[in-house]
Amino acid sequence: MVDSFAQRRLLEYIADTVSARDWEIATAFALDEDASPATVAAEFGVSDRQLRASRAWVRQVASTARAALEAADAGRRPERALILGCLPDSDGLRTVAVFVPALQHAVSVIAEQTGLSEGRVRSRLPKARVLLQLAERILGTEGC
């Protein structure tokens, strides 16, 4: 019963964070063992690239939610370092997230400091914001 509560809690945070289309794509793969990327892409009218991006986004949200829930369940305080640590350390998300609170730096400065391209920084900033908000929300709601 505890496992089903934990799973339901995780799934609710994911579903509340991603778009309805991204959630439908994720559940299409989860519920249909015969679902192939080509079949799902055709069913939703998206390109292979859009499908990969959608699946990656759902995985990043799930990773963040899972880490935040584990931290909250462990009774950890929602400090900045913990919140940043909940973000996946991939795709430049955590690296860019360091700059999110103040955003005192221009994209070019962030790119220079992180070694990421300006385009990558621009595309990661909105995602990093959403993931930070998710981790903060979970730690604030579920934590001490």
Steps between C-alpha positions, in 0.01 A plus 500: 500500500790734576650434157174582324467825700857600411445415134171687484656803667788496250268460202277784617793741519619395154153531345450842661831626359516376141256595226197283430653388169831403663311307766290319237815408307667367815196295595470363146843343544431391857165336433563338161789257501486482120525878455786593274632853462379510141149388598472749787641783287242428231218470754578841650604666175847593621843459345756256636692797639192636679430155638855468637478849651167419663627175649820669622299776668276250681811310617660823626185596689473147643863505609457837672175398670647169617809670648290768672259243645790292632650809663164602647439149633845510661399822676763716332454876510427668164829688467623635167771235461250220560251647254772533234611145575154370416540604137652243265868560442458457127428709196636810674190542715665511841785712365260762365272478806775650715438830320118492517420682826648835417575468131729795543713374217426519130464175310840562341663530842330183625611319183856617548507399867342160445657407168156443348391666177272803524224304324526219753490748789192672353319170455594367845401806706121448480538128574734568791249749644217247481711226659616732779140600570398133504774407748418801719129415492558138595745583777268771632190284485636157591800599714545632851 
